[in-house]
Structures are given as C-alpha cells and as structure tokens.
C-alpha cells in the first residue's frame, strides 16, 4: 500500500493526527520526569558486621572470611570484596551486570538469607550483620543544618521534627541524617571508693539492668474499665541514674548505697564520632532527601523548599540551612541548557534548509522536524525515559538524521513539480520509490546505536536512553516522511510553469542554477585529475589521524558543576578528633582562595550519595572530604592545582587529591591495579614497587593503596 496515497485520500484525518501529535507532544514534555543524569542501578550491597575489641586480623579471620564464604554461594555474584578494620568488617557484594533493577530486590533477599544463616557461626560478641542494599540511593536534596547556639542534641531534635514533616511532601521517598551524634549516659565507677567499700562492679551492672527495663505488667479490671498497669522505674534523667540504690553491697548482703556515691554519672555523646559534618566552619547535621523512583526531582525539590518556608515559624531562631547539593536547581539548569541547545540546533537546521531548498521546502521540513520531536516526547514516558542530559543529547545527535527522510521526499517532489509534474502524482511516485530504501537506511542508523541499548554494564545502562530516543525519533521521522510530508508537499509545492518555448508538463531545469553549475565544474575537475583528488583525500585523512593524538580521550567528560571535591588523607589510624582539627586549618586556607563561596567538610567518611555518579568513601577516621562551591566552574582547575600544591606543604603528613564531578559512572581512580597473593608482606612490597613506577611516570597523582599505612 502506498502510504502517501492513503494520507492524501484521508487529508483531514492525517492533519488531525498531525495536530494531535504536536499537541500531545507538548503536554507529554511538561509531564516527563526530570533528572540531571539517567538512572542506573548500583549493583552493590554492603554487609557490615561489628566485632568490638577485635584486631583487624581477628576480624578478617573470624568474621569477614565466613561472610565471604556465605556470599560466594550466590549464583548472581560477580565479585566480593572485604575490608577488615579494628572492630568492624565491611564486605562489598557486587552482582553480575545482567541483573537489572527489577531483579535486584530478589537478589538482595537471597543475600540476606545467606548472611542470616552464617550468624550462628560468628564468634561471641560479633554481629549482628547488617545488609545495606540501599547503598545506591540518590539523595537529590542534601543540606546542612547548623546553629552555633545549639548543641548537637538540640539540632537533632529539630532535624527529626523536620524529617517527620518533609516525609509528607509528594515524591519524597526517604530522608536520612549524616553527621548526627548519638547521646549516651556514661557511668564511670570510682575504683578506689568501690574497693574501700568492697563493692564489685557487677553490682552496678545488675542495678542498671534490673531498674531500666520495660515489661508488660498486665491489666486490672476495675468496674467497666480495663486499666493497663504501667510500672515505673525507667530512667528519664541523669539525676535518676545518680539516685539509683545499689542493694546488697556489704559483706552481709544487706547494705545499700546510691550510685552517685561510687560512680560519676554524666550525659554525653558517643565518642569517638564516626562521621562529622561542618558547613563553612559551623558544626552541622546533614539531611538527605531522595526522590521516589520515576519521580520528578525538580517538583520534589520545589515542594520541599516550599514546605520548609511554611515551617519557618516553627524553626528556632538561629538555626540555618546550608545547601551542599540541590539537584533540582542543577537539573533545571542542565535541562534548560540542553533545551536551548536543542532549539538552537533546530533553528540552524531550518535556516540551512531555507537557504538551500527554498522557503516552502524549508518550512515543510522544519515543521516535520518539530512534529517528530514532539512525537518523541509522547513515547519517552511509556518507555521510562526521563528528560536528562543523555536523552536530550540524543535528540541533538539525531537531529541531522531526523530531517534526512523528509528531505528525500520533499526534494523528490520538488524536482518533479519544477519539471511540471502534478504534485499528487509526484508525491505518490517519490514515496513508492523511496519508502523502503528510507526504511532500510533508518533501520541501519538505529542499529548503529544498538550496542549501547543492549549493553548490560553500567555504561550501557547509563546511556540506554540514547538508544531509546534515537529509536523513537528516527522511527517517527520515517513515518512522518511517508505520510504527512507528501500531504504538505501537495498543499504547498505548486508545479512550475512551462519554460519559454517548452511544452506543457515540462518545467524549468532544477539543476541549471549558479550553485549547481559551479558544483558541476568542480566535480568534472576532480574526476579529470582523479589521482590528485585521491592523494589529497588520503593526505587529509593522514593529517586527521595525526591530529587525533591532541584530542582528549574520555568516554564521560567532566561536569560543568560549580563544585569540586578535595580528598585529604591523613596517616592511617589518625583519631577523628585530630582529623577534624586539621580540617579546621584546611578550611581557613581554602576560604582564602579566590572563587570559593562555600565549603562543606565531611570527616570520617564520604557523604550521602547526592549524585548518581558520586561514590562515597567508606568509614575511615583518617579521611576528609571537602565539597567546595565556586562562583565560576572555569576556576576549578586552577583551584585544584593550587590546593594540591599548597596543602601538602602546609600539612606534611597529608595526601591531597582534587577532582571534578564527571557526567557518568566510573568514579574513583582512573587507573586501578589489583595485586593478589597469599603473603601480605610480599603484597606490600609489590604494591610499593608499583607505586614507584607510577610515580616515576610523572603523569599520575594521588597514588595510594587500599591498605594504606601499616
């Protein structure tokens, strides 16, 4: 069936469908989810097992090895990696690439069963193990809440109140804290006093255990009422701890004494803290908010900001908010930038068409291009494609191909009508001759991106929307080219009048213009001196190969985000208090650098995953990360060079490494080498030799091992 003939016989239906496609595309565009980067699955989970008091070697042999053996029973396992620190085992479980987002929940359930089965084999005092399969959650809103007049406990109470309120905001999935500190009551026995009185420390333990309990004491039937009995005795203040009576403390087992007489009781924070946050030098608690899967991070961010403003009257005076990362603003800026680029590209294409094909032809192809883009927006939503940098970039990449089908049809009709042929007959002939070849060419163009769409690794998942958008848009471009385009040609392209002295049905020669004449002469010259032409082409090809060495090679480029990371490592085993003392001095130096606006300091670990491409460092008391906001992203390279040069001189025991955010997966070192073997000392020697080789190269920086200092 000739699709052009069908569309011409049903003109009204065809034009109505075109208008519906255009209008529905605009509506669909406004309803699409908006993200900075496309979603991809972090196929990792952490198994964290505490073993208080154990050395790193004991943790490895008695905990990590057993958990690794249990995890290795998973058929979906790609690799397992363990890190054994003093008192803590962290096992990273990575799943094979072929398991997608839908299959992972079942995999994590099986992982939990395997880890649960091994708990009985762990030594006394170890565990229980915690399986963290939310490791890949992205917290698009990450703010620091601080107030110098408030303690951590007071800040935490406000942050808990804020979490309760913000969880009710539409599209909010999860809210987590970062850098909060847990309070505890410390009871420190006076050993001399207890020795004089002959009191065993176990008496204090027994007294606290027997007093501070919650139990069901039953109910009493009083008349028509059924009253629950609530026993007293739980502690509500430090004073009540101090007033605890210890019984049976003398030799006869009958004496009593207050706890305050034999021990110091105080309320304080659990020490040492594992994570510490400061914002512009102020102690703070981080609040991370994630979006529901498929949600619109822009509308969620706006709703959160609105709710915080509404709660302003319930916010204590002096509490302030510092933005560490607000993805909604970044997404809006990124999408706006890409939309501007898309509009510019469309305008450029239309101008070129108008210049080389004439007003009517250019407008027809421009309209078909806009119609194809609008139609693409309609099908992006059902295929789980959001508005993000990859999908919008795909439209820009495909733009040149989107007009090819329409150009072939319009040009064919244009040539025939200028030769005097009826537009309807010309359209039918052109579509009949070119529809299948154009379909084949479109299929070839789509399959060129097929490797990306079918890839199962993180890069393929990240770029999958590229293939899907190209598939939708090119497919629509062929459909519109063989249906709507011929109809528009009939409506707007009119047959030319016969040339002077010519016969009816014969128009002017389309290829008689000055441009075609010049091209004809150039082509004849190239054919005449064919050997020289071939040599010139080969020479240009050789020059292009030579110049390719000066082109930077990276699959995912750096982001233009006006923020960068500065990692600072102190000697392994450094106490977190000393680490934060160094952080204070580093902050003062960084604040004096030109272009710096805000500094977020994360001590002891990396922050919440506020970007999909951000990989947080695991807990390490010797680790600092500075997230530095700048007024102009073009200054970042200079700031990184300055920090990496100056900080090691000011703080000789530190390793400093600055880096930009990237537009894709692959965080971490650009070169990663794994050396394995049974002998630890040999491994350290080989690692040291490898580091020396990399250092001697001169092009590597921030060279370190996972084991770090011995």
C-alpha positions in Angstrom: 0.0 0.0 0.0 1.2 3.5 -0.9 1.2 5.4 2.4 1.3 8.7 0.5 -1.8 7.8 -1.4 -3.6 6.8 1.8 -2.7 10.1 3.6 -3.8 12.1 0.5 -7.1 10.3 0.3 -7.7 11.0 4.0 -6.4 14.5 4.3 -8.5 15.6 7.2 -7.7 12.5 9.2 -4.0 12.9 8.5 -3.8 16.6 9.5 -5.9 15.9 12.7 -3.4 13.2 13.6 -0.6 15.6 13.0 -2.1 18.3 15.2 -2.8 15.7 17.9 0.8 14.5 17.7 2.0 18.1 18.1 -0.3 19.0 21.0 0.2 15.7 22.8 3.9 16.1 22.5 3.9 19.5 24.2 1.7 18.1 27.0 3.9 15.0 27.4 7.0 17.2 27.6 5.6 19.0 30.6 4.8 15.7 32.3 8.1 13.9 31.8 10.3 13.2 34.8 13.3 15.4 35.0 16.7 14.3 36.2 20.3 15.5 35.9 21.6 12.1 34.8 19.7 9.0 33.7 19.0 6.4 36.3 21.3 3.4 36.5 21.5 0.7 39.1 24.3 0.5 41.6 24.6 -3.3 41.8 26.3 -3.3 45.1 25.4 -4.0 48.7 27.3 -3.7 51.9 27.4 -6.3 54.7 28.5 -4.6 57.8 29.4 -6.6 60.9 30.7 -5.1 64.2 33.2 -7.1 66.3 34.1 -4.8 69.2 37.6 -5.2 70.6 38.9 -7.4 67.8 42.0 -6.6 65.8 41.9 -6.2 62.1 43.4 -9.7 61.7 40.9 -11.3 64.0 38.0 -9.5 62.2 39.3 -10.9 58.9 39.7 -14.5 60.1 36.7 -14.8 62.3 34.1 -12.6 60.6 35.0 -11.4 57.1 36.1 -14.8 55.8 32.9 -16.5 57.0 30.7 -13.9 55.5 32.6 -14.0 52.2 32.2 -17.8 52.0 28.4 -17.4 52.6 28.1 -14.7 50.0 30.0 -16.8 47.4 27.2 -19.2 47.4 25.1 -16.6 45.4 24.8 -17.6 41.8 24.3 -14.0 40.9 27.6 -12.9 42.4 30.1 -11.1 40.3 32.7 -10.4 42.9 33.0 -9.9 46.7 35.5 -7.7 48.5 36.1 -7.3 52.2 37.7 -4.7 54.4 38.6 -5.6 57.9 39.3 -2.8 60.3 39.7 -2.9 64.1 36.3 -3.9 65.4 34.5 -3.7 62.1 34.0 -5.9 59.0 32.7 -4.4 55.7 32.0 -6.8 52.9 31.1 -5.3 49.5 28.9 -7.6 47.3 28.8 -6.9 43.6 26.2 -8.5 41.4 26.6 -9.5 37.7 25.7 -6.9 35.2 22.8 -8.9 33.6 20.6 -8.5 36.7 18.6 -5.3 36.2 16.7 -3.1 38.6 13.6 -5.4 38.7 15.7 -8.5 39.6 17.8 -6.9 42.3 15.3 -7.0 45.2 15.1 -10.8 45.0 18.9 -11.0 44.8 19.2 -8.9 48.0 16.6 -11.1 49.8 18.7 -14.1 49.0 21.8 -12.3 50.2 20.1 -11.6 53.5 19.2 -15.3 53.9 22.8 -16.3 53.3 24.1 -13.7 55.7 21.5 -14.7 58.3 22.5 -18.3 58.1 26.1 -17.6 58.9 25.3 -15.5 62.1 25.4 -18.6 64.3 29.0 -19.3 63.1 30.3 -15.9 64.2 32.3 -15.6 67.4 30.7 -14.4 70.6 30.4 -10.6 70.6 30.4 -10.3 66.8 27.3 -9.1 64.9 24.6 -9.0 64.1 25.4 -8.3 60.4 23.6 -5.5 58.6 22.9 -5.8 54.9 22.7 -2.3 53.3 21.2 -2.7 49.9 20.2 1.0 49.7 23.8 1.8 49.0 22.9 3.2 45.6 20.1 5.5 46.7 20.5 9.1 45.5 19.6 12.0 47.8 18.9 14.8 45.4 18.5 17.3 48.3 21.4 17.3 50.7 21.5 20.2 53.1 23.5 21.1 56.3 21.5 22.3 59.3 23.5 24.3 61.8 23.3 26.9 64.6 26.2 27.9 66.8 23.9 28.5 69.8 22.6 24.9 69.7 24.0 21.6 70.8 24.0 18.5 68.6 21.1 17.1 70.7 19.1 20.2 70.1 19.9 20.3 66.4 19.0 16.6 66.2 15.6 17.2 67.8 14.8 19.9 65.2 16.1 17.7 62.3 13.9 14.8 63.5 10.9 17.2 63.5 11.8 18.4 60.0 12.1 14.8 58.8 8.6 14.0 60.0 7.2 17.0 58.2 9.1 16.5 54.9 8.3 12.8 54.6 4.7 14.0 53.8 5.9 16.0 50.8 4.9 14.4 47.4 7.6 12.5 45.6 9.8 12.3 48.8 11.0 8.7 49.3 13.5 8.6 52.1 15.2 11.0 54.5 18.5 10.2 56.2 20.8 12.0 58.6 24.5 12.4 58.1 26.9 13.6 60.8 24.4 13.3 63.7 25.8 12.2 67.1 24.1 9.7 69.5 23.8 10.7 73.1 24.6 8.2 75.9 24.8 8.2 79.7 28.3 7.3 80.9 28.7 5.6 84.3 32.3 5.7 85.4 33.0 3.8 88.6 35.3 5.2 91.2 37.6 2.2 91.6 39.2 3.4 94.9 35.9 4.1 96.5 34.4 0.8 95.4 37.5 -1.0 96.6 37.2 0.6 100.0 33.6 -0.4 100.3 34.1 -3.9 98.8 31.6 -3.3 96.0 32.0 -5.4 92.9 31.5 -3.5 89.6 28.9 -6.2 88.6 26.6 -4.7 91.3 26.3 -1.5 89.2 25.6 -3.6 86.0 22.9 -5.6 87.8 21.3 -2.5 89.4 21.1 -0.7 86.0 19.8 -3.8 84.2 17.1 -4.5 86.9 15.9 -0.9 87.1 15.9 0.3 83.5 13.5 -2.3 82.0 10.3 -2.2 80.0 7.9 -5.1 80.7 4.2 -5.9 80.4 2.7 -5.8 83.9 -0.8 -6.8 82.8 -4.2 -5.1 83.2 -6.7 -4.6 86.0 -10.4 -5.0 85.6 -12.0 -2.1 87.6 -15.7 -1.9 87.1 -16.4 -1.4 83.4 -12.8 -0.3 82.8 -9.8 -2.4 81.8 -6.8 -0.5 83.0 -3.2 -1.2 81.9 -0.6 -1.3 84.7 2.5 0.7 83.8 5.4 0.1 86.1 7.7 3.0 87.0 11.5 2.7 87.2 12.8 3.7 83.7 15.4 6.5 83.8 14.4 9.9 82.4 17.3 12.0 83.6 20.9 11.8 84.8 19.7 12.6 88.3 17.6 9.5 88.4 20.7 7.5 87.4 22.6 9.0 90.3 19.7 8.2 92.7 19.8 4.5 91.9 20.1 2.5 95.1 22.5 -0.4 94.9 21.5 -3.2 97.2 23.5 -5.9 98.9 26.7 -4.0 98.8 28.2 -5.1 102.2 29.6 -8.4 103.4 26.2 -9.4 104.8 24.5 -8.6 101.5 22.1 -6.1 103.1 23.7 -2.7 102.7 22.5 0.0 100.2 24.3 2.9 98.6 23.5 5.5 96.0 25.2 5.1 92.6 26.4 8.7 92.8 28.5 7.8 95.8 30.6 5.2 94.0 30.5 6.4 90.3 30.5 9.6 88.2 27.4 9.8 86.0 27.3 12.1 83.0 25.3 12.6 79.8 27.5 13.0 76.7 27.8 11.9 73.1 29.1 8.6 72.0 32.8 9.0 71.4 34.6 9.0 69.1 32.1 10.0 66.4 32.4 8.1 63.1 31.1 11.0 60.9 31.5 14.7 61.4 30.0 17.5 59.2 30.8 21.1 59.1 29.4 23.8 56.8 31.5 26.9 56.4 33.2 26.0 59.7 30.0 25.5 61.6 29.2 22.1 63.2 26.2 20.7 61.4 23.9 17.8 60.8 23.3 16.7 57.2 19.8 16.0 55.9 19.5 14.0 52.7 16.2 13.6 50.8 15.7 11.1 48.0 13.0 11.1 45.2 10.7 8.2 44.6 11.7 6.1 41.5 10.5 7.8 38.4 9.6 11.0 40.3 10.3 14.5 39.2 13.3 15.8 41.2 12.5 19.4 40.2 9.0 19.4 41.5 10.1 17.5 44.6 12.8 20.0 45.3 10.4 22.9 44.9 7.8 21.2 47.1 10.5 20.7 49.8 11.6 24.3 49.7 8.0 25.4 49.9 7.4 23.2 53.0 10.5 24.5 54.7 9.3 28.1 54.2 5.9 27.1 55.6 7.7 25.7 58.7 9.7 28.9 59.2 7.5 30.0 62.2 8.3 26.7 63.9 12.1 26.9 63.3 14.1 28.1 66.3 15.8 31.4 65.9 19.4 31.0 64.9 19.1 27.7 63.0 20.3 28.0 59.4 20.3 25.9 56.3 23.4 25.4 54.1 22.9 23.8 50.6 25.5 21.0 50.0 23.7 19.8 46.9 20.3 20.7 45.5 19.7 18.6 42.4 16.5 20.3 41.5 18.4 23.5 40.7 21.1 21.6 38.9 18.5 19.6 36.9 16.6 22.8 35.9 19.9 24.5 34.8 21.1 21.4 32.9 17.7 20.8 31.1 17.3 24.5 30.3 20.8 24.5 28.8 20.1 21.4 26.7 16.8 22.8 25.6 18.4 26.0 24.5 21.0 23.8 22.6 18.1 21.8 21.1 16.2 24.9 19.9 19.4 26.4 18.5 20.1 23.2 16.6 16.6 23.1 15.2 16.8 26.8 14.2 20.2 26.2 12.5 18.8 23.2 10.6 15.8 25.1 9.4 17.9 28.1 8.3 20.2 25.8 6.3 17.1 24.2 4.7 15.6 27.6 3.9 18.9 28.7 2.3 19.4 25.6 0.2 15.9 24.3 -0.5 13.8 27.4 -0.6 11.2 28.9 1.7 8.3 26.4 1.2 10.5 23.3 1.3 12.4 24.6 4.3 9.2 25.3 6.2 7.8 21.9 5.4 10.9 20.1 6.6 11.1 22.3 9.7 7.5 21.6 10.6 8.1 17.8 10.2 11.2 18.1 12.4 9.3 19.8 15.1 6.5 17.3 14.8 8.9 14.4 15.1 10.5 15.9 18.2 7.1 16.4 19.8 6.1 12.8 18.9 9.3 11.6 20.6 8.3 13.2 23.9 5.0 11.2 23.8 6.7 7.8 23.7 9.6 8.7 26.0 7.4 8.4 29.1 5.9 4.9 28.5 9.5 3.7 27.7 10.8 5.0 31.1 12.9 7.8 29.5 13.2 11.0 31.5 14.3 14.4 30.5 18.0 14.3 31.3 21.3 15.1 29.6 21.6 11.8 27.7 18.1 11.8 26.3 18.2 15.4 25.3 21.7 15.0 23.9 20.3 12.1 21.9 17.8 14.4 20.2 20.6 16.8 19.3 22.8 14.0 18.0 19.8 12.6 15.9 18.8 16.0 14.6 20.7 15.7 11.4 19.3 12.3 10.7 15.7 13.2 11.6 15.5 15.5 8.6 17.0 13.1 6.1 13.8 11.1 5.3 11.8 14.3 4.9 14.5 15.9 2.7 14.5 13.0 0.3 10.7 13.1 -0.1 10.5 16.9 -0.3 13.4 17.1 -2.7 11.9 14.3 -4.9 8.6 16.1 -5.1 10.2 19.5 -5.6 12.2 18.3 -8.6 9.2 16.7 -10.2 6.9 19.6 -9.6 9.5 22.0 -11.1 9.6 19.8 -14.1 5.8 20.4 -14.4 4.5 17.2 -12.9 1.4 17.2 -10.8 2.2 17.4 -7.1 -0.1 14.5 -6.2 1.4 12.2 -8.8 4.9 13.3 -7.8 4.3 12.6 -4.1 2.9 9.1 -4.9 5.9 8.2 -7.1 8.5 9.5 -4.7 7.1 7.7 -1.7 6.6 4.5 -3.8 10.2 4.6 -4.9 11.9 5.7 -1.7 9.8 4.4 1.3 11.5 1.0 1.6 15.1 2.3 0.9 14.5 5.0 3.5 13.2 2.4 6.0 16.3 0.4 5.5 18.5 3.4 6.0 16.6 4.3 9.1 17.0 0.8 10.5 20.7 0.9 9.8 21.0 4.2 11.6 19.1 2.9 14.6 21.2 -0.3 14.8 24.3 1.8 14.9 23.2 2.7 18.4 22.0 -0.9 19.2 25.2 -1.9 21.0 24.6 0.8 23.6 20.9 -0.2 24.0 21.8 -3.8 24.5 24.8 -3.4 26.8 24.3 -4.7 30.3 27.1 -2.9 32.1 26.8 0.4 34.0 27.9 2.4 30.9 25.2 0.8 28.8 22.6 1.3 31.4 23.6 4.9 31.8 23.4 5.5 28.1 20.4 3.4 27.3 18.1 6.4 26.9 20.4 7.4 24.0 19.4 4.3 22.0 15.7 4.6 23.0 15.4 8.2 22.0 17.2 7.6 18.7 14.9 4.6 18.0 11.7 6.5 18.7 12.7 9.7 16.9 14.1 8.0 13.7 11.2 5.7 13.6 8.8 8.6 13.8 10.8 10.5 11.2 10.2 7.7 8.6 6.5 7.5 9.4 6.0 11.3 9.1 8.2 11.4 5.9 6.0 8.9 4.1 2.6 10.1 5.4 2.4 13.8 6.5 5.3 15.1 4.4 3.7 14.2 1.0 0.5 15.8 2.0 2.2 19.0 2.9 4.1 18.9 -0.4 0.8 18.7 -2.2 -0.6 21.6 -0.2 2.3 24.0 -0.6 4.5 22.9 -3.5 3.0 24.0 -6.8 4.1 22.8 -10.3 6.3 25.3 -12.2 5.1 27.0 -15.3 6.4 25.6 -18.6 9.7 27.0 -19.7 9.6 29.5 -22.6 9.1 27.5 -25.8 8.6 24.3 -23.8 5.6 22.0 -23.8 3.0 21.7 -21.1 4.2 19.4 -18.3 7.8 20.5 -18.7 9.1 22.9 -16.1 12.4 24.6 -15.7 15.6 22.7 -15.2 16.1 22.3 -11.5 19.9 21.9 -11.9 20.6 24.9 -14.1 21.3 27.4 -11.2 24.6 29.0 -10.5 25.3 26.8 -7.4 24.7 23.6 -9.4 26.8 24.9 -12.3 29.7 25.6 -10.0 29.4 22.2 -8.4 29.3 20.5 -11.8 32.5 22.2 -12.9 34.2 21.3 -9.6 33.1 17.7 -9.9 34.4 17.5 -13.5 37.7 18.9 -12.4 38.0 16.3 -9.6 37.2 13.5 -12.0 39.7 14.8 -14.6 42.5 14.9 -12.1 41.3 11.8 -10.2 44.8 10.7 -9.0 45.5 14.1 -7.4 42.0 14.0 -5.8 42.6 10.6 -4.2 46.0 11.8 -2.9 44.5 14.9 -1.4 41.8 12.9 0.3 44.4 10.4 1.7 46.6 13.3 2.8 43.7 14.9 4.7 42.9 11.5 6.3 46.6 11.2 7.4 46.5 14.7 8.9 43.3 13.9 10.8 44.9 10.7 12.2 48.0 12.7 13.3 45.8 15.4 14.9 43.7 12.9 16.8 46.5 12.5 19.3 45.8 16.0 20.6 42.2 15.3 21.2 41.4 14.5 24.9 40.1 10.9 25.2 37.4 10.3 27.8 34.1 8.5 27.4 32.4 10.6 30.1 33.5 14.2 30.2 33.8 16.3 33.3 30.8 18.1 34.6 30.4 21.9 34.5 29.0 21.8 38.0 30.3 24.7 40.1 31.6 22.4 42.8 34.5 20.1 43.2 35.8 17.5 45.6 39.0 17.7 47.6 40.1 14.5 49.3 42.6 14.8 52.2 44.1 11.6 53.7 46.0 11.7 57.0 48.2 8.8 58.2 46.1 5.6 58.7 44.9 5.3 62.3 44.6 9.0 63.0 42.0 9.8 65.6 38.9 11.6 64.3 39.4 14.5 66.7 42.9 15.2 65.2 41.5 14.8 61.7 38.8 17.4 62.4 41.5 19.7 64.0 43.4 19.5 60.7 40.2 20.1 58.8 39.7 23.4 60.7 43.1 24.7 59.5 42.5 23.4 55.9 39.1 25.2 55.8 40.7 28.5 56.7 43.2 28.1 53.9 40.5 27.1 51.4 38.3 30.0 52.3 41.0 32.4 51.3 41.3 31.0 47.8 39.8 33.2 45.0 36.4 32.0 43.8 35.5 29.8 46.8 31.9 30.5 48.1 31.0 27.7 50.5 32.9 24.7 52.0 31.2 21.5 53.2 33.6 19.4 55.3 32.9 15.7 55.7 35.1 13.9 58.2 35.4 10.2 58.7 33.6 9.1 55.5 32.2 10.3 52.2 28.7 11.9 52.3 25.4 10.6 51.3 25.2 9.8 47.6 23.8 13.2 46.4 24.7 12.4 42.8 24.3 9.1 41.0 27.9 9.4 39.8 29.3 10.2 43.3 30.8 7.2 45.1 31.2 8.0 48.8 34.3 6.8 50.6 33.7 4.2 53.4 34.3 5.0 57.1 37.9 5.9 57.9 38.8 8.2 60.7 41.9 9.5 58.7 39.8 10.7 55.8 38.5 14.2 55.0 36.5 15.3 52.0 35.8 19.0 51.2 33.0 19.8 48.8 33.9 23.3 47.6 31.4 25.6 45.9 32.8 28.1 43.5 31.4 31.2 41.7 32.6 30.0 38.3 33.3 26.4 37.3 36.1 27.6 34.9 38.2 28.4 38.0 38.1 24.8 39.3 41.2 23.6 37.5 43.3 26.4 39.0 41.9 25.9 42.5 42.6 22.1 42.4 46.2 22.8 41.2 46.7 25.3 44.0 45.2 23.2 46.7 47.2 20.1 45.7 50.4 22.1 45.6 50.0 24.2 48.8 48.2 21.9 51.3 50.9 19.1 51.4 53.5 21.9 52.2 51.3 23.3 55.0 50.4 19.9 56.3 53.3 17.5 55.5 51.5 14.3 56.7 48.6 14.7 54.3 47.8 13.3 50.8 45.7 15.7 48.8 43.7 14.9 45.7 41.2 17.3 44.0 38.8 16.2 41.3 35.8 17.3 39.3 32.5 15.6 39.1 32.0 13.5 35.9 29.0 13.0 33.7 28.7 9.3 34.0 29.7 6.2 36.1 33.3 5.4 36.9 34.1 7.4 40.0 37.4 6.6 41.7 41.0 6.3 40.3 41.4 6.3 36.5 44.0 3.5 36.9 43.2 0.8 39.4 45.5 -2.2 39.8 44.7 -5.3 41.9 47.6 -7.4 43.3 46.6 -10.6 45.0 48.5 -13.4 46.7 48.8 -15.3 49.9 51.7 -13.4 51.6 50.8 -9.9 52.9 54.4 -8.7 53.2 55.0 -9.7 49.6 51.9 -7.8 48.5 53.1 -4.7 50.3 56.5 -4.9 48.6 54.8 -5.3 45.2 52.4 -2.5 45.8 55.2 -0.2 46.8 57.2 -1.1 43.6 54.0 -0.4 41.5 53.5 2.9 43.2 57.2 3.8 42.5 56.7 3.0 38.8 53.5 5.2 38.6 55.3 8.0 40.5 58.2 7.9 38.1 55.9 8.3 35.1 55.1 11.8 36.2 51.5 11.8 34.9 49.9 10.1 37.8 48.8 11.7 41.1 47.1 10.7 44.3 48.8 7.3 44.2 47.8 5.1 47.2 46.9 1.6 48.2 43.7 0.4 49.8 45.7 -0.9 52.8 47.5 2.5 53.2 49.9 2.7 56.2 50.8 -0.5 58.1 
